[in-house]
Amino acid sequence: MPTTKALFLALSPHGFGETLIGLNLADQLVPLGVTSQFIVEESATTILAGRGHSFDVIEPGMGRLAGLVVDDVVQRFRPDVIILADYFTYCTISVRYQLDPWFIEAYGIPVVPIDIWEWGGTDFVVDIAGDYVYRASERFRSLPACLRPVPLAHPEPDDAGHARPFRVASGEEPLSARARNRLRSSLGVGERDRLVLIATARWQVTGEAAYSQAASPVASGVPPMVTHYLEQLPPRTRFLLIGEIPRAWSGLPAGRTHAVPPCPQQEFGAMLQAADAVLSLNIGGTTVWRAVMSGVPAMVLGNSYRLRDAADIDRADALAGGFTDFVRDAVTGVVPLHPFRMWPLGFFSFLRPLLAGNPYADAVAQAEVLDERAVVAGLADLLYDDGYRAARIAAQDDYAGQVLALPPTGEVFTAMAARLGIRAG
């Protein structure tokens, strides 16, 4: 009996998040009898290896020749649907490959994007590094349907039935108390110590993109400020990074900072559960929503101030109720400082519609990165105040319950497929 075939175009240049979301969707479609094939870049091959899905690899150095690889895969695989994982990263092939992204429409196959950022509520302009903006293709409006991953998107479908939320995470494989203690002990973390996983991604600490020069002061200036805050936490607080310690975070206390090599996703999930809290500067970070779904309290730092000169600093100082002396001195060396929800890029205005009325935004503790007092006190409470910690975990658990109450992803896909005339299974 013929099976449904889904071709995933997961062309994220640095971040694993978009590919992980696509992979999670493909895994959930296996029980339906859906066979998935991926086209990815080299950096994503490690997370696809051993997951049971075939994949082909393209690289920006191929330029327009990459389109021939896609042609070959389509001819060989003969997909029933093409899934973009995700819409944003796929659109950027116009710059990175010099390819018109919509050459795929010539195949006559339904194209369905994974809509992480809820593009329909935006003006398709992404604010990056202050005055630098990326204008995305508005072709999204004409595509027949989209799949919204939850977390991060709103859990409700839109009235037109165009946007279909699907559960992208159910939490990590539970780690027993004994395994957790053993893992923490292997890191040198004592029974009374508290461990903070500092979530970073490769794209946050590389300087290869077009916006890198504009974002450079923010990329290099913010981590030392956060490091200063972390140094004020009780001395039994330890810090964990997955992968090499990026230069931006090299100021973390050497004796209390642990770095472990990049690891498979299951091992990463264990590391996550071994932590007492997650700290991130990316509200949309995969590690943050994995923490939320696994009962590990998370805090996200952002910046709502645009600081270009001394006058802007004075205005922000007044609005914030007074910066500490350290922040005032430090921020002078960081200007121009643009607002951001995803450090160091920005995405401040772009993500406003996604976060408005979104229960995910309430589930995660948030603080202004320039509010030294709030960051230090908030993290200390998250780690050491049993009552506050329990309240934050309860808020996350309540949100996780909403996610788990969503219809099975197979049902969501089947309903969408029926509407598009695609056989499912």
Secondary structure as UniProt FT lines:
FT   STRAND          5..10
FT   HELIX           17..29
FT   HELIX           30..32
FT   STRAND          35..40
FT   HELIX           42..44
FT   HELIX           45..48
FT   TURN            49..50
FT   STRAND          54..57
FT   HELIX           60..65
FT   HELIX           66..77
FT   STRAND          81..84
FT   HELIX           87..91
FT   HELIX           93..96
FT   HELIX           101..107
FT   STRAND          111..114
FT   TURN            116..117
FT   HELIX           119..121
FT   STRAND          125..128
FT   TURN            129..131
FT   STRAND          132..135
FT   HELIX           138..142
FT   STRAND          146..150
FT   TURN            151..152
FT   TURN            159..160
FT   STRAND          163..167
FT   HELIX           177..186
FT   TURN            187..188
FT   TURN            191..192
FT   STRAND          194..199
FT   HELIX           202..204
FT   TURN            210..211
FT   HELIX           212..230
FT   TURN            231..232
FT   TURN            235..236
FT   STRAND          237..242
FT   HELIX           247..249
FT   TURN            250..251
FT   HELIX           254..256
FT   STRAND          257..260
FT   HELIX           265..274
FT   STRAND          277..280
FT   TURN            283..284
FT   HELIX           286..294
FT   STRAND          298..303
FT   HELIX           310..319
FT   TURN            320..321
FT   HELIX           325..332
FT   TURN            333..334
FT   TURN            343..345
FT   TURN            348..351
FT   HELIX           352..355
FT   TURN            356..357
FT   HELIX           359..363
FT   STRAND          365..368
FT   TURN            369..370
FT   HELIX           372..384
FT   HELIX           386..404
FT   HELIX           409..420
//
